[in-house]
Amino acid sequence: MEFEKRLACVIDAKGSVVRGYLIDSCEFDGTNTYIVKWKVPLQGEAKTNFAATIGSTMQEPVEPGLVTVGLNSDPNKMEVRTFAPDGTPSARSFHLVCFRDQ
């Protein structure tokens, strides 16, 4: 497989993968933590930068919120957490992009 420079996905508030590129799966803890698994590693030969935003999955209204993203001990996974504007853990739909360099 050729080295992929970008990954992207949209995850709904319940943790379902709505669409994406090279995403494998998403696990949701039922509160506000999502473990996103990719088909390629984010660490090792790849140097990964990422960005996330709270957003709609299609055309539904979007509740305001905050999102954090971090790498995981598994090189193919990352952890996303979503919050209400006041910082309270809250399930939110989000968009996530990863840019990879060697």
C-alpha positions as CSV (number, residue, x, y, z in Angstrom):
1,M,0.0,0.0,0.0
2,E,1.2,3.5,-0.9
3,F,1.9,5.8,2.1
4,E,-1.4,7.6,2.8
5,K,-1.0,11.3,3.7
6,R,-4.5,12.0,4.9
7,L,-7.3,10.3,6.9
8,A,-10.7,11.7,7.6
9,C,-14.0,10.7,9.2
10,V,-17.3,11.9,10.5
11,I,-18.6,10.2,13.7
12,D,-22.1,10.7,15.1
13,A,-22.8,11.3,18.8
14,K,-23.5,7.6,19.4
15,G,-20.1,6.6,18.0
16,S,-21.2,5.3,14.6
17,V,-18.9,5.9,11.6
18,V,-21.0,8.0,9.2
19,R,-18.3,8.3,6.5
20,G,-14.6,8.4,6.2
21,Y,-11.4,7.5,4.5
22,L,-9.3,4.6,5.9
23,I,-11.2,4.5,9.1
24,D,-11.6,1.0,10.6
25,S,-14.0,1.6,13.5
26,C,-15.1,3.7,16.5
27,E,-15.8,2.6,20.0
28,F,-17.9,4.9,22.2
29,D,-18.0,4.7,26.0
30,G,-21.6,6.1,26.3
31,T,-20.5,9.4,27.8
32,N,-18.0,11.4,25.8
33,T,-15.0,9.2,24.9
34,Y,-14.5,7.8,21.4
35,I,-11.7,5.5,20.4
36,V,-11.1,5.9,16.7
37,K,-9.2,3.1,14.9
38,W,-7.6,3.6,11.5
39,K,-6.5,1.1,8.9
40,V,-3.0,2.6,8.9
41,P,-0.7,3.6,11.9
42,L,-0.6,7.2,13.1
43,Q,2.8,6.6,14.8
44,G,6.1,5.0,13.8
45,E,7.1,5.8,10.3
46,A,4.2,8.3,10.2
47,K,4.3,11.7,11.8
48,T,0.7,12.7,12.3
49,N,-1.0,16.1,12.9
50,F,-4.8,16.2,13.4
51,A,-7.7,18.5,13.8
52,A,-11.3,18.0,15.0
53,T,-14.4,20.0,15.2
54,I,-17.9,19.5,16.5
55,G,-20.2,19.2,13.5
56,S,-23.2,17.7,11.9
57,T,-23.3,14.3,10.3
58,M,-25.6,15.5,7.5
59,Q,-28.1,18.4,7.8
60,E,-29.2,18.3,11.4
61,P,-28.7,21.3,13.8
62,V,-25.3,21.2,15.6
63,E,-25.2,21.7,19.4
64,P,-22.2,23.8,20.4
65,G,-19.3,22.0,22.1
66,L,-15.6,21.3,22.6
67,V,-13.5,18.5,21.4
68,T,-10.0,17.1,22.3
69,V,-7.9,14.6,20.4
70,G,-4.9,12.6,21.5
71,L,-2.9,9.6,20.4
72,N,-3.3,6.2,22.0
73,S,-0.7,3.6,23.0
74,D,-2.0,1.5,20.0
75,P,-0.4,3.2,16.9
76,N,-3.6,2.8,14.9
77,K,-5.9,4.4,17.5
78,M,-6.6,7.8,18.8
79,E,-8.9,9.1,21.6
80,V,-11.4,11.8,21.0
81,R,-13.4,13.4,23.9
82,T,-16.4,15.8,23.4
83,F,-17.8,18.3,25.9
84,A,-20.6,20.8,26.3
85,P,-19.5,24.5,26.1
86,D,-19.2,24.6,29.9
87,G,-16.8,21.6,29.9
88,T,-19.2,19.0,31.0
89,P,-18.6,15.6,29.3
90,S,-21.2,15.3,26.5
91,A,-21.7,13.2,23.4
92,R,-21.3,15.2,20.2
93,S,-20.9,14.4,16.5
94,F,-17.6,15.4,15.2
95,H,-15.4,15.6,12.1
96,L,-11.7,14.5,12.3
97,V,-8.8,14.8,9.9
98,C,-5.3,13.5,10.2
99,F,-2.4,14.6,8.1
100,R,0.5,12.2,7.9
101,D,4.1,12.8,6.9
102,Q,7.1,10.5,6.9
